[in-house]
Amino acid sequence: MSSDLKKLVDELEVLLIERGGSLDAPARREFEGQIERLRTSIDGADVVRTAWLRKEALQTLASLLSVLTNVITLLK
């Protein structure tokens, strides 16, 4: 179960690396911090904590995609 969560966090990191260049530095650092907190919390998490971390990872993904979409739209 945590391997799926680790893959999700890895995908978040890849998305931030590939598309995060259009974000300002504070926003990028905040997303990097969220991803790092998720990554360090995964190991040793029980089932309930893993479910909560999965929810947090999905919310972070939704936020990142929303911000990137807005930035790309503004740049057009």
Backbone as CSV, one residue per row, in Angstrom:
resi,resn,N_x,N_y,N_z,CA_x,CA_y,CA_z,C_x,C_y,C_z
1,MET,0.821,-1.190,0.000,0.000,0.000,0.000,0.865,1.255,0.000
2,SER,1.913,1.257,0.797,2.749,2.452,0.824,3.558,2.601,-0.463
3,SER,3.738,1.499,-1.214,4.467,1.623,-2.482,3.675,2.470,-3.480
4,ASP,2.345,2.351,-3.473,1.515,3.203,-4.329,1.634,4.663,-3.910
5,LEU,1.676,4.881,-2.618,1.812,6.236,-2.101,3.181,6.811,-2.452
6,LYS,4.211,5.992,-2.366,5.557,6.438,-2.745,5.597,6.805,-4.229
7,LYS,4.919,6.010,-5.068,4.863,6.318,-6.499,4.147,7.643,-6.745
8,LEU,3.081,7.889,-6.001,2.341,9.142,-6.139,3.223,10.332,-5.758
9,VAL,3.969,10.196,-4.670,4.867,11.271,-4.244,5.984,11.461,-5.273
10,ASP,6.487,10.364,-5.829,7.503,10.467,-6.885,6.953,11.218,-8.097
11,GLU,5.709,10.933,-8.467,5.076,11.623,-9.595,4.903,13.115,-9.304
12,LEU,4.567,13.433,-8.056,4.470,14.837,-7.668,5.805,15.544,-7.868
13,GLU,6.866,14.878,-7.437,8.197,15.462,-7.562,8.586,15.651,-9.030
14,VAL,8.294,14.657,-9.858,8.601,14.753,-11.288,7.825,15.915,-11.915
15,LEU,6.559,16.030,-11.580,5.739,17.123,-12.110,6.312,18.475,-11.700
16,LEU,6.729,18.592,-10.450,7.301,19.851,-9.984,8.621,20.150,-10.678
17,ILE,9.429,19.139,-10.893,10.709,19.336,-11.580,10.474,19.764,-13.025
18,GLU,9.553,19.088,-13.709,9.318,19.359,-15.129,8.588,20.672,-15.382
19,ARG,7.647,21.016,-14.536,6.795,22.181,-14.802,6.938,23.299,-13.775
20,GLY,7.665,23.050,-12.708,7.747,24.024,-11.620,8.576,25.250,-11.910
21,GLY,9.288,25.253,-13.023,10.096,26.408,-13.374,9.281,27.669,-13.605
22,SER,8.008,27.508,-13.891,7.159,28.674,-14.122,6.574,29.234,-12.826
23,LEU,6.823,28.558,-11.703,6.339,29.045,-10.410,7.341,30.015,-9.807
24,ASP,6.850,30.920,-8.957,7.789,31.783,-8.255,8.465,30.977,-7.142
25,ALA,9.577,31.482,-6.647,10.401,30.733,-5.694,9.650,30.331,-4.425
26,PRO,8.869,31.212,-3.786,8.155,30.788,-2.573,7.155,29.656,-2.827
27,ALA,6.441,29.720,-3.938,5.475,28.661,-4.251,6.192,27.346,-4.512
28,ARG,7.269,27.413,-5.252,8.041,26.201,-5.546,8.589,25.581,-4.259
29,ARG,9.140,26.417,-3.370,9.672,25.910,-2.096,8.577,25.276,-1.248
30,GLU,7.387,25.868,-1.256,6.272,25.321,-0.483,5.882,23.938,-1.000
31,PHE,5.784,23.794,-2.315,5.466,22.480,-2.879,6.587,21.481,-2.606
32,GLU,7.835,21.921,-2.717,8.960,21.031,-2.406,8.889,20.570,-0.955
33,GLY,8.544,21.487,-0.050,8.411,21.140,1.363,7.289,20.150,1.610
34,GLN,6.156,20.362,0.953,5.032,19.437,1.103,5.411,18.044,0.617
35,ILE,6.088,17.983,-0.509,6.501,16.690,-1.059,7.486,16.008,-0.121
36,GLU,8.428,16.761,0.409,9.419,16.180,1.322,8.764,15.695,2.614
37,ARG,7.810,16.456,3.151,7.098,16.017,4.365,6.330,14.727,4.099
38,LEU,5.704,14.637,2.937,4.996,13.404,2.587,5.967,12.235,2.492
39,ARG,7.085,12.460,1.817,8.070,11.395,1.613,8.606,10.863,2.954
40,THR,8.922,11.757,3.874,9.484,11.319,5.152,8.436,10.682,6.062
41,SER,7.171,10.983,5.846,6.114,10.431,6.694,5.634,9.058,6.255
42,ILE,5.938,8.669,5.037,5.411,7.414,4.495,5.947,6.198,5.238
43,ASP,7.260,6.132,5.413,7.857,4.960,6.048,7.397,4.849,7.494
44,GLY,6.930,3.695,7.849,6.497,3.437,9.213,5.087,3.894,9.529
45,ALA,4.369,4.399,8.548,3.006,4.861,8.792,2.056,3.669,8.887
46,ASP,1.131,3.745,9.841,0.129,2.688,9.953,-0.950,2.909,8.887
47,VAL,-1.941,2.056,8.872,-2.965,2.095,7.823,-3.726,3.421,7.835
48,VAL,-4.100,3.878,9.017,-4.857,5.128,9.114,-3.993,6.302,8.658
49,ARG,-2.756,6.330,9.105,-1.836,7.410,8.719,-1.561,7.365,7.213
50,THR,-1.429,6.172,6.656,-1.199,6.034,5.218,-2.380,6.587,4.425
51,ALA,-3.589,6.316,4.883,-4.778,6.849,4.207,-4.784,8.374,4.262
52,TRP,-4.421,8.929,5.414,-4.359,10.385,5.550,-3.282,10.962,4.633
53,LEU,-2.118,10.311,4.571,-1.031,10.769,3.707,-1.435,10.710,2.237
54,ARG,-2.178,9.675,1.867,-2.662,9.561,0.490,-3.585,10.740,0.156
55,LYS,-4.460,11.082,1.095,-5.350,12.233,0.904,-4.539,13.518,0.753
56,GLU,-3.539,13.694,1.587,-2.682,14.879,1.510,-1.929,14.932,0.178
57,ALA,-1.442,13.790,-0.273,-0.714,13.741,-1.545,-1.633,14.105,-2.706
58,LEU,-2.850,13.604,-2.684,-3.802,13.924,-3.752,-4.205,15.398,-3.720
59,GLN,-4.352,15.960,-2.517,-4.659,17.386,-2.414,-3.495,18.235,-2.918
60,THR,-2.277,17.808,-2.609,-1.096,18.517,-3.098,-1.035,18.446,-4.616
61,LEU,-1.316,17.278,-5.174,-1.337,17.122,-6.627,-2.384,18.039,-7.253
62,ALA,-3.568,18.072,-6.675,-4.629,18.932,-7.207,-4.223,20.402,-7.140
63,SER,-3.620,20.805,-6.035,-3.177,22.195,-5.893,-2.092,22.537,-6.903
64,LEU,-1.126,21.642,-7.051,-0.031,21.883,-7.985,-0.545,21.980,-9.417
65,LEU,-1.423,21.072,-9.802,-1.989,21.119,-11.153,-2.802,22.394,-11.373
66,SER,-3.540,22.815,-10.370,-4.328,24.037,-10.481,-3.431,25.258,-10.651
67,VAL,-2.392,25.347,-9.837,-1.472,26.484,-9.927,-0.769,26.491,-11.275
68,LEU,-0.282,25.341,-11.702,0.417,25.272,-12.987,-0.510,25.624,-14.150
69,THR,-1.740,25.166,-14.099,-2.713,25.494,-15.142,-2.963,26.997,-15.193
70,ASN,-3.113,27.608,-14.027,-3.329,29.056,-13.981,-2.127,29.818,-14.526
71,VAL,-0.932,29.396,-14.159,0.279,30.072,-14.633,0.411,29.934,-16.142
72,ILE,0.199,28.736,-16.652,0.310,28.510,-18.097,-0.733,29.336,-18.846
73,THR,-1.944,29.414,-18.305,-2.998,30.213,-18.929,-2.617,31.689,-18.952
74,LEU,-2.042,32.173,-17.868,-1.634,33.579,-17.810,-0.488,33.886,-18.760
75,LEU,0.371,32.909,-19.000,1.521,33.126,-19.867,1.156,33.118,-21.348
76,LYS,-0.022,32.610,-21.679,-0.436,32.554,-23.091,-0.825,33.907,-23.597
